[in-house]
């Protein structure tokens, strides 16, 4: 069991490290591609690679499960990325970075409503959330004031919520017992279908000749093969093993990976505020994945508060 949990943590960490570097490829591709073009092309590539890895049609045991796959594709593949990209046109990237990090909180809220089997929330989750958000604010704003941009900030908040929905739906899908590769591919298929209307709205152009540029080709392959095909499989695997809430807190690490890669690849300067924020964010992750629990017990009409350390797992 411990080895299986370890594999889940490694899968989540690997996924986040890759996702934290995607901004570099996206930034390069935005010189020649529109956001919706990058989005559709990368997921089509991802779908085809997953099809090659695991050919054949997934045969569902219950037709009602099709609705769950459709909802997952709509939320995690289509709406999340569209809302995030549109939000960036209305508000600051720093705002989006902080607001998106609220996804674990929404995930926890939804699991309490729809997935009782994940157990009750621990004090450590809320403490870790507060510490991580404080660190992410330090990274994103660097001492600057938080400036509200209602339309963009609301869209970013909506993106965080739909990602939480995707996490919960993914956990539900994992209980069906199908291959993770096939379920991820099936979800991609629905996500691509839902993107078609957006392609018309945002004036999508295939423009294959742009991929003749080796730089564009390598970056789109990285997004399609690495960040989409491989990482969605590893993320879904982590959700299956660790649960939606424990996996979602790894989202805190994305800003940390981003600033590290900015220094290593783009040679940007690392400020003391950002470094301190990165440390605080990692501390928040450790606390959220930690073993502290606050139990409120009522005995003989008296309230006893017991603070104790124990493994994060459902009590028998």
MOPEJO-V501012 format. One line per field, one symbol per residue. phi: phi as a letter, one per 30 degrees, with the letter a starting at -180 (. if undefined). Layout:
phi->???
This chain:
phi->.ddddddddddddeedddddcddddddddddbbdeddddddddddedddddddbdjddcddbdddeddddddddddccdeddddddeddcbdddddeddeddeddddddddddcbdddiddceeddddedddddddddddchjdddcdbeddddddddddddddddddddddddddiddddddddddeeddddddeeddddchdbdheeddddedddddddddddddceddddddddddddcjdddddddeededdddddddddcchddcddddddddddddddddddcdbcbcccccbhiccccccbcaddaddd
